[in-house]
Amino acid sequence: MLYTLAHTGHAHIGEAMQWTWEPLVVIPLMLMAILYVQGVPHLLGRTINGWQAAAFATGWLSLVIALVSPLDALGGILFSAHMAQHEILMVVAAPLLVLGRPLLAFLWALPPPARARIGAWTQMPAFASAWTAISGAFAATLLHAAALWIWHLPSLYQATLHSDFIHSLQHISFLGTAALFWWALMHGRYGRLGYGAAVLYVFVTAVHSGALGALVTLSPRLLYPIYATSTRAWGLDPIEDQQLAGLIMWVPAGVVLTVLGLALFAAWLGEAERRVAFTRSETMRKS
């Protein structure tokens, strides 16, 4: 990763526009793709539909854009690019990956004995209790909000540009809590009937993330001085770059969250209508 560009202030376009082939990023991405491709044929047409597999593929490609494309290197130079990277992880990649049900596909990619052992392990009381505690919509929303706000503290955010390890932790926190959040809303314990409540949690997330974006946009001072020297080589004043970063979190991310919330609301209405129609048909059949 080209963090030295941000530190020296000599952010040449040719140096920044490079793909980042970090083994600790590329290898997990390749493993994800291989496991999904091997596991999904066992489930296609039953647990996983074609559009869900397409959603996973699109989510995987968005991870490549965020973590491997020149956007990753550019994030060490421009705060706005770094913010775009994070929003792709949280509001694009995470929901698309969750729609593709990757854990099921990964499980079916394994040999039957390994699949049985993992299944037995997930049924253990300690694991089941922990999963129940963190996978509820309320808990997942809190965890995701905490990750978002804590990592934007200036000291922590700037530390990610000094350490690949801390930067990786930040990305894992953003993607992991976002995936948990979307899983809780889409595949939670109440099924599609829970989509009505899910709309509320999406709204809450849109409000608090938008508020953070507004704070960044409207701040009169530079929140992350590490970007003070690197942005000018790209024709941006540091404050302008910060305002653009805040707007990316505030407006485009808010629009995506709104669209996803409306999709959940439409699915909830459809499920409610389906259940009403089924109840009516059953009543008529019995009478």
C-alpha positions as CSV (number, residue, x, y, z in Angstrom):
1,M,0.0,0.0,0.0
2,L,1.3,3.4,-0.9
3,Y,1.0,5.2,2.4
4,T,4.5,6.7,1.9
5,L,2.9,8.9,-0.8
6,A,0.6,10.5,1.8
7,H,3.5,11.0,4.2
8,T,6.0,12.6,1.8
9,G,3.5,14.8,0.0
10,H,4.8,13.7,-3.4
11,A,1.6,12.0,-4.6
12,H,2.3,11.4,-8.3
13,I,-0.6,10.2,-10.3
14,G,1.4,7.4,-11.9
15,E,2.5,6.1,-8.5
16,A,-1.0,6.2,-7.0
17,M,-2.9,4.7,-9.9
18,Q,-1.5,1.2,-9.2
19,W,-3.3,-2.0,-8.3
20,T,-2.6,-3.3,-4.8
21,W,-1.6,-6.9,-4.8
22,E,-1.3,-7.5,-1.1
23,P,-1.3,-11.3,-0.5
24,L,-3.3,-10.9,2.7
25,V,-6.0,-9.3,0.7
26,V,-5.8,-11.1,-2.6
27,I,-5.6,-14.7,-1.2
28,P,-8.8,-14.4,1.0
29,L,-10.6,-12.9,-2.0
30,M,-9.5,-15.8,-4.2
31,L,-10.5,-18.3,-1.6
32,M,-13.9,-16.7,-1.3
33,A,-14.5,-16.9,-5.0
34,I,-13.2,-20.5,-5.2
35,L,-15.3,-21.8,-2.3
36,Y,-18.5,-20.0,-3.6
37,V,-18.1,-21.4,-7.1
38,Q,-17.5,-24.9,-5.7
39,G,-20.4,-24.8,-3.2
40,V,-23.2,-22.9,-5.0
41,P,-24.0,-25.6,-7.6
42,H,-25.2,-27.9,-4.7
43,L,-27.7,-25.2,-3.7
44,L,-28.6,-23.4,-6.9
45,G,-32.3,-23.5,-7.5
46,R,-33.1,-24.5,-4.0
47,T,-31.5,-22.4,-1.2
48,I,-29.7,-20.0,-3.5
49,N,-31.3,-18.6,-6.6
50,G,-29.5,-17.3,-9.7
51,W,-30.0,-13.6,-8.8
52,Q,-28.5,-14.3,-5.3
53,A,-25.4,-15.8,-6.9
54,A,-25.2,-12.8,-9.2
55,A,-25.5,-10.5,-6.1
56,F,-22.5,-12.3,-4.5
57,A,-20.5,-12.0,-7.7
58,T,-21.2,-8.2,-7.8
59,G,-20.4,-7.9,-4.1
60,W,-17.1,-9.7,-4.6
61,L,-16.2,-7.5,-7.5
62,S,-16.9,-4.4,-5.4
63,L,-14.5,-5.8,-2.8
64,V,-11.9,-6.0,-5.5
65,I,-12.6,-2.4,-6.5
66,A,-12.3,-1.3,-2.8
67,L,-9.3,-3.3,-1.8
68,V,-7.2,-4.1,-4.9
69,S,-7.9,-1.4,-7.5
70,P,-6.0,1.9,-7.4
71,L,-8.7,3.3,-5.1
72,D,-6.9,1.5,-2.2
73,A,-3.6,3.3,-2.9
74,L,-5.4,6.6,-3.5
75,G,-7.0,6.3,-0.1
76,G,-3.6,6.9,1.4
77,I,-3.4,10.3,-0.4
78,L,-7.0,11.6,-0.5
79,F,-9.4,11.4,2.5
80,S,-12.3,11.4,0.0
81,A,-10.9,8.3,-1.8
82,H,-10.5,6.6,1.6
83,M,-14.1,7.4,2.4
84,A,-15.3,6.1,-0.9
85,Q,-13.5,2.9,-0.2
86,H,-15.2,2.4,3.1
87,E,-18.6,3.2,1.8
88,I,-18.2,0.6,-0.9
89,L,-17.3,-2.0,1.8
90,M,-20.3,-1.1,4.0
91,V,-23.2,-0.2,1.8
92,V,-22.3,-1.9,-1.5
93,A,-20.2,-5.1,-0.9
94,A,-21.7,-6.1,2.5
95,P,-25.4,-6.2,1.5
96,L,-24.7,-7.8,-1.9
97,L,-22.5,-10.5,-0.3
98,V,-25.1,-11.2,2.4
99,L,-27.8,-11.6,-0.3
100,G,-25.7,-14.3,-1.9
101,R,-25.7,-16.5,1.2
102,P,-22.0,-17.1,1.1
103,L,-21.7,-19.1,4.3
104,L,-24.0,-21.8,3.0
105,A,-22.1,-22.0,-0.3
106,F,-18.7,-22.1,1.6
107,L,-20.0,-24.9,3.8
108,W,-21.1,-27.0,0.8
109,A,-17.8,-26.5,-0.8
110,L,-16.2,-28.6,2.0
111,P,-16.0,-32.4,2.2
112,P,-19.0,-33.9,4.1
113,P,-17.0,-34.8,7.2
114,A,-15.7,-31.2,7.6
115,R,-19.2,-29.9,6.9
116,A,-20.6,-32.2,9.7
117,R,-18.0,-31.1,12.1
118,I,-18.6,-27.4,11.5
119,G,-22.4,-28.0,11.8
120,A,-21.9,-29.7,15.1
121,W,-19.7,-26.9,16.3
122,T,-22.2,-24.2,15.5
123,Q,-24.8,-26.1,17.5
124,M,-22.7,-25.9,20.7
125,P,-24.5,-23.9,23.4
126,A,-21.6,-21.4,23.8
127,F,-21.5,-20.6,20.0
128,A,-25.3,-20.5,19.7
129,S,-25.6,-18.2,22.6
130,A,-22.9,-15.8,21.3
131,W,-24.4,-15.8,17.9
132,T,-27.9,-15.1,19.2
133,A,-26.5,-12.2,21.2
134,I,-24.8,-10.4,18.4
135,S,-27.0,-11.3,15.4
136,G,-30.2,-9.6,16.6
137,A,-31.1,-6.5,14.6
138,F,-30.6,-4.1,17.6
139,A,-27.3,-5.6,18.6
140,A,-26.0,-5.7,15.0
141,T,-27.0,-2.0,14.5
142,L,-25.2,-1.0,17.6
143,L,-22.0,-2.9,16.7
144,H,-22.0,-1.4,13.2
145,A,-22.6,2.1,14.6
146,A,-19.8,1.7,17.2
147,A,-17.3,0.6,14.5
148,L,-18.2,3.5,12.2
149,W,-17.9,6.2,14.9
150,I,-15.0,4.8,16.8
151,W,-12.8,4.4,13.7
152,H,-13.5,8.0,12.7
153,L,-11.8,9.3,15.8
154,P,-8.9,11.3,14.5
155,S,-6.2,9.4,16.4
156,L,-7.5,6.0,15.2
157,Y,-8.2,7.0,11.7
158,Q,-4.8,8.5,11.2
159,A,-3.2,5.4,12.7
160,T,-4.6,3.4,9.8
161,L,-2.3,5.4,7.5
162,H,0.8,4.5,9.6
163,S,0.1,0.8,10.0
164,D,-1.1,-1.9,7.5
165,F,-2.2,-4.0,10.5
166,I,-4.4,-1.3,12.0
167,H,-5.7,-0.4,8.5
168,S,-6.7,-4.1,8.0
169,L,-8.4,-4.1,11.4
170,Q,-10.4,-1.1,10.3
171,H,-11.5,-2.7,7.1
172,I,-12.4,-6.0,8.8
173,S,-14.4,-4.0,11.4
174,F,-16.3,-2.0,8.7
175,L,-17.0,-5.0,6.4
176,G,-17.7,-7.5,9.3
177,T,-20.1,-5.3,11.3
178,A,-21.8,-4.2,8.1
179,A,-22.2,-7.8,6.9
180,L,-23.6,-8.7,10.4
181,F,-26.0,-5.8,10.2
182,W,-27.3,-6.7,6.8
183,W,-27.5,-10.4,7.7
184,A,-29.6,-9.6,10.8
185,L,-32.0,-7.5,8.7
186,M,-32.3,-9.9,5.7
187,H,-31.9,-13.3,7.2
188,G,-32.9,-12.6,10.8
189,R,-34.9,-14.8,13.1
190,Y,-38.2,-13.4,12.0
191,G,-37.7,-14.0,8.3
192,R,-39.4,-11.6,5.9
193,L,-41.9,-10.6,8.5
194,G,-39.0,-8.9,10.3
195,Y,-38.4,-6.7,7.3
196,G,-40.8,-4.1,8.7
197,A,-38.7,-3.6,11.7
198,A,-35.6,-3.8,9.5
199,V,-36.7,-0.6,7.7
200,L,-36.4,1.2,11.1
201,Y,-32.9,0.0,11.7
202,V,-31.8,1.1,8.1
203,F,-33.4,4.5,8.8
204,V,-31.5,4.8,12.1
205,T,-28.2,3.8,10.4
206,A,-28.8,6.3,7.6
207,V,-29.4,9.1,10.2
208,H,-26.4,8.4,12.4
209,S,-24.0,7.8,9.4
210,G,-25.4,10.9,7.7
211,A,-24.8,12.9,10.9
212,L,-21.2,11.8,10.9
213,G,-20.9,12.7,7.3
214,A,-22.4,16.2,8.0
215,L,-20.0,16.7,10.9
216,V,-17.0,15.9,8.6
217,T,-18.4,18.1,5.8
218,L,-19.2,21.1,7.9
219,S,-16.1,21.1,10.2
220,P,-14.2,24.3,9.8
221,R,-10.9,22.7,10.8
222,L,-8.9,19.8,9.3
223,L,-9.9,16.7,11.3
224,Y,-7.1,14.5,9.9
225,P,-3.9,16.5,9.5
226,I,-2.1,13.5,7.9
227,Y,-3.8,14.6,4.7
228,A,-2.6,18.2,4.9
229,T,0.3,17.8,2.4
230,S,-0.8,15.0,0.1
231,T,-4.0,16.5,-1.3
232,R,-2.5,19.6,-3.0
233,A,-0.6,17.6,-5.6
234,W,-4.1,16.4,-6.8
235,G,-5.5,19.9,-7.0
236,L,-7.5,19.7,-3.8
237,D,-7.2,21.9,-0.7
238,P,-7.2,19.6,2.4
239,I,-10.5,21.2,3.6
240,E,-12.1,20.7,0.2
241,D,-11.0,17.0,0.2
242,Q,-12.5,16.6,3.7
243,Q,-15.7,18.2,2.6
244,L,-15.9,15.9,-0.4
245,A,-15.3,12.9,1.9
246,G,-18.1,14.0,4.2
247,L,-20.4,14.5,1.3
248,I,-19.7,10.9,0.1
249,M,-20.7,9.5,3.5
250,W,-23.6,11.9,3.8
251,V,-25.3,11.9,0.4
252,P,-24.5,8.9,-1.9
253,A,-24.3,6.5,1.1
254,G,-27.6,7.9,2.4
255,V,-29.2,7.4,-1.0
256,V,-28.1,3.7,-1.1
257,L,-29.4,3.1,2.4
258,T,-32.7,4.7,1.5
259,V,-33.0,2.5,-1.6
260,L,-32.2,-0.7,0.4
261,G,-34.6,0.4,3.1
262,L,-37.4,0.8,0.5
263,A,-36.5,-2.6,-1.0
264,L,-36.9,-4.2,2.5
265,F,-40.2,-2.3,3.0
266,A,-41.5,-3.6,-0.4
267,A,-40.5,-7.2,0.5
268,W,-42.2,-6.9,3.9
269,L,-45.5,-5.7,2.2
270,G,-45.2,-8.6,-0.3
271,E,-44.7,-11.1,2.4
272,A,-47.6,-9.7,4.5
273,E,-49.9,-9.9,1.4
274,R,-48.8,-13.4,0.6
275,R,-49.6,-14.6,4.2
276,V,-53.0,-12.9,4.1
277,A,-53.8,-14.5,0.8
278,F,-52.6,-17.9,2.1
279,T,-54.7,-17.5,5.3
280,R,-57.8,-16.7,3.2
281,S,-57.3,-19.6,0.9
282,E,-56.9,-22.0,3.9
283,T,-60.0,-20.6,5.6
284,M,-62.0,-21.0,2.4
285,R,-60.7,-24.6,1.9
286,K,-61.7,-25.6,5.4
287,S,-65.1,-24.0,5.2
